[in-house]
Amino acid sequence: QVQLVESGGGLVRPGGSLRLSCAASGFTFSSYAMSWYRQAPGSERELVAFISSAGSSTNYANFVKGRFTISKDNTKNTVYLQMNSLKHEGTAVYYCYAWIGGMNYWGEGTLVTVSS
């Protein structure tokens, strides 16, 4: 079965960096695009970044452009989100997402807290 397991969240000061990882299994990882979403307290879940199956194309939400980088290692079945220059509003649960065979798959999320 499809499994997406996020890791790498934690407490970071404003201006700091974190790298999130999402380990995928149960499907042919190299054949599917992947995304990162986030959900802040009291807010709806929102798209952060997208990467194509081969990793050759990426898209970012305007609020992270120039600060976050999504990447995909098809040899390790893992997608990453490098987050730099984090802001207070980056506090959220970050989720890994894949759309496979007409179905939505989500990981359980990893909490990122940006606080001084």
RARALIN-V123689 format. One record per backbone hydrogen bond with DSSP energy under -1.0 kcal/mol. CO is the residue of the C=O (numbers start at 1). NH is the residue of the N-H. Records with the same first field share a line. If there is no record, write none. Layout:
# RARALIN-V123689
CO=NH / NH
This chain:
# RARALIN-V123689
3=25
5=23
7=21
10=113
12=115
13=16
16=86
18=83
20=81
21=7
22=79
23=5
25=3
27=29
28=31
29=32
34=51
35=97
36=48 / 49
37=95
38=46
39=93
40=43
46=38
48=61
49=36
50=59
51=34
57=52
59=50
61=64
64=67 / 68
67=84
69=82
71=80
73=78
77=24
78=73
79=22
80=71
81=20
82=69
83=18
86=15
87=90
88=91
92=112
93=39
94=110
95=37
96=107
97=35
98=105
100=103
103=100
105=98
110=94
112=92
113=12
